[in-house]
Amino acid sequence: MGKYPGKDSDLTLTFHTKDPDSGHGKECETFYTTDLESWIVQGKKRGPNVRAQLANLAEDETFLEISDRTMAAFVQRYVKERYGIDLN
């Protein structure tokens, strides 16, 4: 959670990475960083059966499904930027 939870109207987003297999499409899993030390994740919405399986999900919280390939791209970039290690 960011420094100031609940102040979503004050967030400024910066693109970080997206699904590497998505080409130039508009609909793809995407990670953004915010100026409040948090992440915004764009992804596919799932229904009430998945929601019911999540523990302690508050009314103002939501969830996203992120593919392995997108998470792998995120981790590779994160490790390279943070630690200078290329996992490829």
C-alpha positions as CSV (number, residue, x, y, z in Angstrom):
1,M,0.0,0.0,0.0
2,G,1.2,3.5,-0.8
3,K,2.0,6.2,1.7
4,Y,-1.5,7.8,1.5
5,P,-4.1,5.0,1.1
6,G,-7.5,6.3,-0.1
7,K,-6.2,9.4,-2.0
8,D,-6.6,7.8,-5.4
9,S,-7.5,11.0,-7.1
10,D,-4.1,12.4,-6.2
11,L,-2.1,9.6,-7.9
12,T,0.2,10.3,-10.8
13,L,1.0,7.1,-12.8
14,T,4.1,6.2,-14.7
15,F,4.1,3.3,-17.2
16,H,6.4,0.5,-16.0
17,T,5.9,-2.6,-18.1
18,K,3.2,-4.6,-20.0
19,D,2.5,-8.1,-21.3
20,P,5.4,-8.6,-23.8
21,D,3.1,-10.7,-26.1
22,S,0.5,-8.0,-26.4
23,G,2.0,-6.2,-29.3
24,H,0.5,-2.7,-29.5
25,G,-3.0,-3.6,-28.4
26,K,-4.9,-1.5,-25.9
27,E,-6.1,-4.5,-23.8
28,C,-3.2,-5.9,-22.0
29,E,-1.9,-6.5,-18.5
30,T,0.1,-3.4,-17.5
31,F,2.0,-2.3,-14.4
32,Y,2.3,1.4,-13.5
33,T,4.2,3.0,-10.6
34,T,2.7,5.9,-8.7
35,D,4.2,8.9,-7.1
36,L,2.9,7.5,-3.7
37,E,5.1,4.4,-3.6
38,S,2.5,2.0,-4.9
39,W,1.6,0.0,-8.0
40,I,-1.5,0.1,-10.3
41,V,-2.1,-3.1,-12.2
42,Q,-4.3,-3.2,-15.3
43,G,-5.7,-6.7,-15.9
44,K,-8.7,-8.8,-16.7
45,K,-11.7,-8.6,-14.4
46,R,-12.9,-11.8,-12.9
47,G,-16.3,-12.7,-11.4
48,P,-17.9,-13.3,-8.0
49,N,-16.8,-17.0,-7.8
50,V,-13.2,-15.9,-7.8
51,R,-13.9,-13.0,-5.4
52,A,-15.6,-15.4,-3.0
53,Q,-12.3,-17.4,-2.7
54,L,-10.2,-14.4,-1.7
55,A,-9.6,-14.0,2.1
56,N,-10.4,-10.7,3.8
57,L,-11.1,-8.7,0.6
58,A,-12.6,-5.3,1.7
59,E,-15.4,-3.7,-0.2
60,D,-13.0,-1.0,-1.6
61,E,-10.5,-3.6,-2.8
62,T,-10.4,-5.5,-6.0
63,F,-8.3,-8.2,-7.6
64,L,-6.6,-8.9,-11.0
65,E,-5.4,-12.1,-12.7
66,I,-1.8,-11.5,-14.0
67,S,-0.3,-14.1,-16.5
68,D,3.0,-15.9,-15.8
69,R,4.5,-14.2,-18.9
70,T,3.6,-10.7,-17.7
71,M,4.9,-11.5,-14.2
72,A,8.1,-12.9,-15.7
73,A,8.6,-9.7,-17.7
74,F,8.0,-7.6,-14.6
75,V,10.5,-9.6,-12.5
76,Q,13.2,-9.6,-15.2
77,R,12.9,-5.9,-15.6
78,Y,12.8,-5.3,-11.9
79,V,15.8,-7.4,-11.1
80,K,17.8,-5.8,-14.0
81,E,16.9,-2.2,-12.9
82,R,17.2,-2.8,-9.2
83,Y,20.2,-5.2,-9.1
84,G,21.8,-4.9,-12.5
85,I,21.3,-8.6,-13.2
86,D,20.0,-9.7,-16.6
87,L,17.9,-12.9,-16.1
88,N,17.5,-13.6,-19.8
